[in-house]
Amino acid sequence: MSNMYHTVVLTAGISMFVGRNNVFAIHREDLPKIPVSLQDRLSTQEIQGQIDDWIDKLKPFFEQIKENHSRVSAEYSMVHTLKNQGKLGDRPLIIMFVTNTVGGYAGEKIHRELFEKQFQADVKVFYVDIHVDHPEDLNREIGEYMKKLAEALEAGEPNTTCFAPIGGYKVMTSFGYIVGSFLGYPTAYLHEDHQILHEIPPVPIQIDLEQIEHYTSLLRQCQADYVEIDNLGYDEKQFIKQFQSLFYVEDGWACLNPFGRFLFERTKYKHIFETKYLVSDQVRSFMKTSNPQSLFIKQQMRELVKKLQSGEARQNEIRHELDFATLERDKIQFHLYKGASNGRHVFRLAYRYDDKDDVLYANYVWLDHNRYEREASVGKGLYHPVSEFTDIAEREVMSKER
C-alpha cells in the first residue's frame, strides 16, 4: 500500500473494552466498572450521562496509551499503523460507523478524543440501529447502513480513502465489504497481534440493468414486503433464482435482502423504485403551455404521491369528488385531488394511483378554481381517460426542481 490516505472510513465496535490485554478492557480490576451492559440500547439521557461519567473516570488511564499503542483497539491500531507507516495524511477525516448502543457510544467518545488529539483528525460519526435479534428490522436497517456507508465512501475516492470495516456486528463488516466492492474500494484489515496491514481487493459486482428492468413490479413488491413464491409466474421464479444475491428467501417467501435494497437505491438503479408519472395529453400540454406554472404542477403531483404513500392525507384532499353531489358515482374512474394554492392559482387534479406499482395516472389538471368547479361538477376528467397516458419518469418530471 503506497497511497497517502486523507480519509479513513471505519466501522467501530467494542474491542476497546473486551480485548484481553487492552488498556480499557472492562475486566481489569483497577478500572472503574461500567454501570450498564455494553449491548444495551442508548435509550435515555440518564444512560448517556452514566456513560459520560464513567468515561471521565477513565481519563487517568489515557496516559497508558503512549506506551501501549497496540493495546487500545482494532480501530485505533489501524489509524496508528497508517500514521506510523507514513500513509496517513495531515489532518485526516476519520468517519466512524457505530451502533446505537452503550458500547458504540462509549467507544465513539474515547476514539474521538484519541483521534482528534493524537492525529489532529476531523472526526465524523454515524450512529446506526442494528437489531440482530429482529430479522425483519435487521433487513431494513442493514440496507440503511449500506446506503449511509456508500455516501461516506463516495465523499472521497479509492486512492485516498482507507476503508476498514473492522468493528461492530459481523453483519456490518460483511455487508461493508460488499459496499466497498460495489464502489471499487479495497478493504483494509489489520492483524492486531503483529500489527500488519493487509488490503483485500474489491470483487467486481455487475448487474444487468436491462434484464432487471423487466421485473420492476416484482422488485417493488419485494421491497415493500414478503411475497409468496408459489404465487409468482415461472419467469419471476427463475429471476429470483438467477439473482439470489438480491433476495432473502425463507419458507417459500421472498423479499429484497439488504444488498438488494442498497443496490436499487443507488443513482444508477434508483428509477426502478421511483414513482412513475403517467400523464394524459391534456396534462402534458398544460405543462408545456403554462411554463411559469410548470414547476408548481410538478411539485403538487409529487406532494400528492407523498400523501398517498404515507396514508396520512385527509379524505377531503385526496377524494374531493365526494364534495360534488351532482356526480354519477358509478361512472367515476379517477379521484380528485384538492391541492395547494400558490397565491395566483389553485391545483386540482383528476388522478388514479396504483400503489402496487407506484404509478400516478394524471388525467386532467386545473389551475383555475372557477373552471374547476364548473367542469368537475359534471364529471369532466373523472369518468374516463381523456387520452392515452405518456410515461414520464420522476427523474425527468422533477429534474428542474432539484
N, C-alpha and C positions, 0 to 999 in steps of 0.2 A: 504494500500500500504506500504509494508515494504522493498521494493527494494531500493538499492542505485543506482541512475542514473548518469552515466558518459556521456551520450549523450542525448540531448533534440532536437527533431525534431519538428519545429513549422511551421505552415502556418500563415503568418502575414498580417494584414490588416491595416486599418486606424483608429481603435478605439482610438488610442492615441490622435487623433485630433478632434474627434467628440463626445467623452463622455461628458455628461452634466457637470460633476464636475472635469474632468481630468486636470492635470497641464498644458498640452499643447493644451487644447481644443481651436479651432480656433475662437470660438465666444466670448472669453474673451476680454474685452475692453483693458486690459493692455498688451496684447500680440501684437507683430508686426503681421500685416496681411500677409498671404501667397500670393505671387504675381500671382499665377496661380491656376487653379482648381486642386483639388486632383485627379480627374479622368482623367486628360489629359495624353496623352502618353508622355513618356520621350523621345522625338523625336530629340532634338538638344542639343548641348553643351551649348547653350545660356540658355535654360530652366534649365539644370542641374546646371549651375552657379548661376542662380537666387535662386534655392532651397538651394544651399550651403551657399549663403549669408544670406538667411532667417534663416537657422539653426544656423548660428553664432550669430544672434541677439537673439536667444532663449537661448543661453548658460547661461545667468544670472539666468534663471528660473530653471536650473538643481538643484540648491540647495534646492528648494522646495520639491524635491522628497524624501529627507531624512525624512521629516515629513508626507509624503503623499504616502506611498508605494502602497496603494490600489487605487490611483487616477492617475495612469500613463497610463496603457493599459492592455488589457487582456493578452497579451503576457508577459509583464513584471510581472504581478501578478502571472502568472503560475510559472515562474522561481523563483521569490521571495518566493512563498509559498513552493516550493520544498526545497529551501535553509533553510527557517525558520523551516521546519519540519525535517531537518536533512537527507533529501533524495537526495540532490544534491552533487555529488562527487566534489573533489577538481579539479580545472582547467577543468571544463566540456567542452565538444564540443557541441556548440549550432548551429544547422543548421536551417536556415530560408528560407522559400519559399515566395517570394514577387512578386507582379505583376510589370510589366514593365511600371509603371505609376508614376506620380509625387508623389502621396501618398505612393506608395510602396517604392520609392527611399528615400523620406524624413523619413519614418518610419524606414527603414533599417539603415540609418545613425545614428539616435538617439538611437535606440535599440542597435546597435553595440557598441556605446560608453558606454552605461549603463552596458551592459553585460560584456564587457571587464574590465571596471574599478571596478564595484561592485562585480562581481562574478569570476574575473580572468579567464573568459571563452575564448576559442578559437572559434571565430565566423566565420562560412562559410555561404555564401548566394547564392541562386539560383534564378535568375530572370526568370519569365515565362510570356509568352504572353497569355492573356485571353481576347478574343473579345466576350463578352456576347451578342453583338448585331449582330453577324455574325455566324449563326448556323453551317454552313459548316466548317468555320475556327475553331470554338469552339470545334467541334467534334474531329478534329485533334490535337488541342492544349491541350485539356484535356488528350488525350492519351499520348502526350509527357510529360505532367506534371506528370502523374501517373508513367510513366517509370522512370523519374528522382527521384521522391519521393521514389520509391521502392529501387533504388540504394542507396539513403541516408539511408534508414532504414536498409538495409542489410549490411551497414558498421558496424553496431552493432548487438545486439540481444535483444529479448524482455525483458529479465530480467534486463538489464542495460540501456535500452533506453526508455525514456519517449516520447511518440508520442502524440502531441497535435495539431490537425488540427483545430485551433480555430479562425483564422483570414482569411481575404481575401474574395473573392467572395464565395457565398454559394456552388457553384459547386466544389470549391477547398476543402471545408470542407467535403462535402458529398462523393465525389469520393476519398478523402483522407481516409475516414473511410473504404471504400471498399478495398483500397490497404492494409491498416493495417490489416483488417480481413483476406484477402487472405494470408498475410505473417505471421499471427498469433500474431499480435501486438494489445494489448488493446489500447483504445483511452482515453486519459486524458482530462478532462473537468473541468473548474473552475467556480464555482458560484461566480461571482465577488462581489455581494453585501455583501455576508457573508464570502468570501474568503475560501470556502470549496471545496476541491479537490475531484472529482469523477473519477472513472475509468469504462469505458464501455468495457466489454469483447468482443473479436473478435467473429464473427459468422463464423463457418467453411464454406468454399467455396470449393466445389469439382466438377470437371468436368470430365465426362467420355471421356478420350482421345481417346480410341479405336473407340468409336462411332463418335466422331468429325472428325477423320481422314478420314472417308468415304466421308466427304463433304469438302475436302480440296479445290477443284476447286471453289465451291460456296463461301467459305470463302475468297479466293484470290480475287474473283470478288468484293465481298462486302468491302474488304479492299481498293481496288483501286477506287471504285465509287459506286453510287447507282445502284441497279438492279431492274428491274420491276418484281414484284412478279408473275404477271399473266403469264409471260413467263417461269416460273420455273416449274419443274416437281412436281408431287404430294409429293414425298419423301422430296424434298428440301423445299417445303412449310411447311410440317409438322416439319422439322428440325428447321426452323425459329420460329415456334410456340412453340416448345418444349424448345428452348434455347432463349427465349425472352430477357433474361438479357444480351445477347451479341449483340443485334441488335437495331438499331434505325429504326422504321417503320413509314412511313407517306405517305398518299395518294397513296397507292399501290406500294411504292418503299421501298427498304431496303438497309441499309449499316451497317457496324460494328459501334457500339457505342464506346465511349472511353474505357469502360471496356473490350469490345471485342478486341480492338486494343492492349490494355495493356496486356491482357491475352496471346495473341498469339505472343507477343514479348518476353515473359518470356522464360528462358532457356529450361524448360521442354517442351514447345509447339513450340519453335522457328522454328523448322524444317518445320512446316506447311507452313510458309511463306518464307522459304529459296528456292533459286534456286535448281531445280533438274538437275543433270548432268547425262544424259544417254549416255553411250559410247559404241562404237562398239568393237568387238573382237580385231580389229587392234589397236585401241587407247589403250584399256586396256593392250594388250600385249606389246605395245610400252612403256607404263608407267612402266611396270614390268621389262622389259629387259634393259631399259635405265634409271636405277635407279638414276644415277647422275643428269639426266636432268628432273627427275620426278617433282621436285618442280617447275622448270621453266614452265613445261607444265601446272601444276595446276594454277600457278599464271596467266598465259596467258589466260586460259579459264575463270578465274574469271574476268580478265580485259575486255575480250570480252563482257561478260554479262553486266558489268557496262556501257560500251559504248552503247550497245543496249538499255538498260533501260533509259539512260539519253537522248537519241536521238541526242547527240552532236557528234557522230562519223562521220568521213569523209567517203564518199561512196567508195573511192578507198581503204579504210581499210577493211570495212565490206562487200563489194561487189567486191572483187578483180577479180572475174571471168569476169568482164566487160572488163578487160585488155587483155583477151585472145580471139582474133578474130577467132581462129580455133574451138571454142566450138559450139556445136549444142544447141542453146538456148532453144528449145522446150523440150529437154531432161533433163535439169538441175533441180535437186531436192534439191541440197544443195548449199549454198553460200560458198565463200572462204574468210577467214579472214587472212589479212596480218598483223601479229603481230610483236612483237619486236624481237631484236637480243640480245643475252646475251654475245656477243663477240666471241663465238665459233659457235653458232647455231642460225638459224632463227626459228621463229614459224609460221607455216602456218596450217590452219585447215579448212576442209570441214565440214560445220555445218548447222543446221537448228534450229531456235529459235521460240518457241511457247510463245508469250508474254501473252496470256490469262492465261495459267497455269504456266508460268515462268519455262519452261523446255528447256535446251540446249541439242540438239542431236549432239554429236561429232562423225562424221562418219569416218574421215580419217585425220591423222596428219603427217606433215613433219617437220623435223628439218634440212634437207639438202637442200639448195637453188637450186642447180643444178637438183637434183632429182625432187624437186617440180616443177620446170619449165617444165621438160620433161613430168611428169605424169599428172599434172593439165591441160596442154595444150591439152591433148587428152581425158579429162573428167574423169580421174580416181578419184574415191571418190565423184564425182559430180552427176552422172546420176542415181545412185541407192544406197540403203543401202548395205554396204559390209557384214553385218551380222545382227543378232538381236541386240537390244540395252539392256545394263545392267544398272539398276538403281543404281547410287552411290549418296547418299545424300551428300549435300555440307559439312556437318559436318565431313564426312569421307574423302572426297576428299581433303579438306583444312586443316585437323587436324594438319599436321606436320608443317604448316607454321605459325600457331598461337602461 
